[in-house]
C-alpha cells in the first residue's frame, strides 16, 4: 500500500475534474450496481502511464459533447478492497492498472486495459473514449 501523502495529488488530479473517489468495496458495489445511464470508472495508479496518459486522456475525453452521466475512480495500491471489488465488475479482463471502464446501466460496455494505455498518448486515449461516449452515452 502506498502512503496517502504520496498518492493524494494523483487522486486529486481526477477528483478536481469531478471524478468521485470510491474508497470502499460497498461504495463500488452500490455505485455500479445502482447506476442508471453511463458511468466511467478510472482505475488510478502511481505509474508513469497513469500520470502521462490515463488521467490526462480521461480528463480530455470528458470535455466532449457526449460524456458519461457519472465519473468515478478507485486507486490501485491505495484503496485495496475498493479496487478488488471494481475488478470483479471488470471480469473477464485480468487486473490492470491503470485502466478505464465505461458502464451502461451497470454493464461493462468498453474497457481500456493498461496495454491500451501504456505507450499511447493522452490524445489517443481521449479519442478512443470519445468514440465510446458517442456510441453509449
Beta strands, then each sheet from edge to edge (+ up, - down):
strand 1: 20-21
strand 2: 38-44
strand 3: 70-75
strand 4: 99-104
strand 5: 107-112
sheet 1: 1+ 3+ 2+ 4- 5+
end
